[in-house]
Amino acid sequence: MARVNTRTRFIQGNEACTEGALAAGMRFFAGYPITPSTEIAEILAERLPRVGGTFVQMEDEISSMAAVIGASLTGVKAMTATSGPGFSLKQENIGFAAFTEVPCVIVNVQRKGPSTGMPTSPAQGDVMQARWGTHGDHPVIALTPFSVLEAFTLTVEAFNLAEKYRVPVILLMDEVIAHMRERVELPGPEDLEIVDRRKPAVKPGEYYPYDVEEEDGVPPMAVFGEGYRFHVTGLYHDAMGYPATGNPRLADQLIRRLVRKIEGRVEELTMVDEVQTEDAKVVVVAYGSVARSAARAVRLAREEGYRVGLFRPKIIWPFPAPRVRKLAARVEGLIVTEMNMGQVFREVERAVQGMAKVDLVSRVDGELITPVEVLTAIKEVY
Amino acid sequence: MRREIVFSGYGGQGLVLAGIILAEAAVVYEGKNATHNQSYGPEARGGASKSEVIISDQEINYPEIEHPDIFLAMTQDAASKVGKLVKESGIAIIDPEFVRELAPLAHVKTLYAIPLTQIAREETGRTITANIVALGVLTVLTGIVDREAIEEAVRGRVPPQMREMNEKALRAGFTAAKRILDEVKGDAVS
């Protein structure tokens, strides 16, 4: 018996993520396996050496993140994957990557926390940690796939954004998407746009690694080992990369540029799926696996005549506040559904500024919110 | 049509794999949509294990199952916990070697007690193939996928050196189920 379509595969979100990373050109992985992200390390340990890449199982998550930054500085697209407690351990070095503008991708498959929590149960409790887990103001991008296919496409996107903006990008999956299997037809190389970091146009002696004219500029990045000498430090630094901690003007310029680099591009970094929002009176806001329950609830509600829609951010950081505000201006109510106690709910409230009523459907028992729970909320709010 | 299947037992019985094979048969060889989900405890072996498969001609959003149409119970604990959630119109298959108390399944219209593990032991000498015997039984009793599709899916998922043993287990499952269906038919005639 033949396959119906040779491209059809039945794979897990974690596996699709590794396919996306390889398709994006990732050739270095360092990590310390942890449920529910383990399959990513497992698969890459086998696949990377076959394509001339490097897989390193490090002694812990802190060193994994450090290795990823080091690899990226040598010009290789690099990533790590982890969950909950491991994501906490990576935070200091994520800050280092953000501050030194080293592109990299961190996969965090969210499981129920805090602490060791429930290792095999889903949650979305790390949304704020993805934004603010490391200390100090800093730029970051985070994406939230809701299907196995998106675990592929958004991983490719994560690398593209990391390379384009020289920023750590977090792929914020959850246990449901990571472990579920579903039918996919993955895009081939001809269907993908792959972005590589911009290299300096000047000769090595003329290269200033952090010299940019625009106030939200992304400097070109030299590859260590190609003759360009530059200094990389987690201290406030000047255009040459040397410490400049005693210079308030420079410090102000640097941190404002870094934050503006991402926050100032929120419109261009808005990636949202809106379903039936045009005539909607109430719109459900959902991301990741919960968006699957929300999509079903919206369909069921429509069948019963309720004018409802779905607003699903694929890029959760920077938060698409302008789009939410636009939506709020024409609907009566928004229902945020999430597996935490209101992390995106508060962002939505902040964006809406009282223009529409905002409600929260939250579940924090380690179980996925059901379509019936969302449907009930729709009927109550409507 | 959306049909929901739950396999439940303990870690080590191969029920996660069985669920993947069933879903893969539907997706790869029949062109349908399917999702597979697994839940298990922190322990690698011996803890409760559950494999959930949804097969549909349409898009599948919510990937979890509240009330299965088809249920396979390989431990008493599974039968007791999940059994009561099975749809009244559903089909339940239990292995009597592990499931003795049938009260939680009393409401289910069609219940089959088939010694899956015993069949595996006799046919292949390995109780670990009971999951594949179960797939054979389920295919014939429910018609959820075609025989050829499940055969291909089994071949595609097991290592080459284990292929023959698993094919034997699958055929044993087909035969056991067919015998039961023939008996039922015989009863109806008499």
Contacts between the chains, C-beta under 8 A, distances in Angstrom:
chain1	res1	chain2	res2	distance
A	1	B	29	5.5
A	1	B	146	7.9
A	1	B	148	4.2
A	1	B	149	6.2
A	1	B	151	7.4
A	1	B	152	4.8
A	2	B	29	7.8
A	3	B	28	5.4
A	3	B	29	6.5
A	4	B	28	6.9
A	4	B	29	6.7
A	4	B	30	6.9
A	4	B	31	3.6
A	5	B	31	7.1
A	8	B	27	6.4
A	8	B	28	5.7
A	8	B	31	7.5
A	9	B	28	7.4
A	10	B	20	7.4
A	10	B	23	6.1
A	10	B	24	4.6
A	10	B	27	4.5
A	10	B	28	5.9
A	10	B	34	7.1
A	10	B	36	7.5
A	35	B	42	7.8
A	119	B	42	5.6
A	120	B	39	6.9
A	120	B	40	6.1
A	120	B	41	6.9
A	120	B	42	6.3
A	176	B	37	7.6
A	176	B	63	6.8
A	179	B	37	6.9
A	179	B	38	6.3
A	180	B	35	5.8
A	180	B	36	6.7
A	180	B	37	5.1
A	180	B	63	5.1
A	181	B	20	6.4
A	181	B	23	6.5
A	181	B	35	6.6
A	181	B	36	4.1
A	181	B	37	7.8
A	182	B	33	7.5
A	182	B	34	7.0
A	182	B	35	4.6
A	182	B	36	7.5
A	182	B	60	7.0
A	182	B	63	7.3
A	183	B	27	4.4
A	183	B	33	5.5
A	183	B	34	6.4
A	289	B	63	7.7
A	292	B	61	4.5
A	292	B	62	5.5
A	292	B	63	6.3
A	293	B	61	7.1
A	293	B	62	5.0
A	295	B	61	4.7
A	296	B	61	4.1
A	296	B	62	4.7
A	299	B	61	7.7
A	368	B	62	7.9
A	368	B	64	5.8
A	370	B	62	7.0
A	370	B	64	7.5
A	370	B	66	7.2
A	371	B	61	7.5
A	371	B	62	5.0
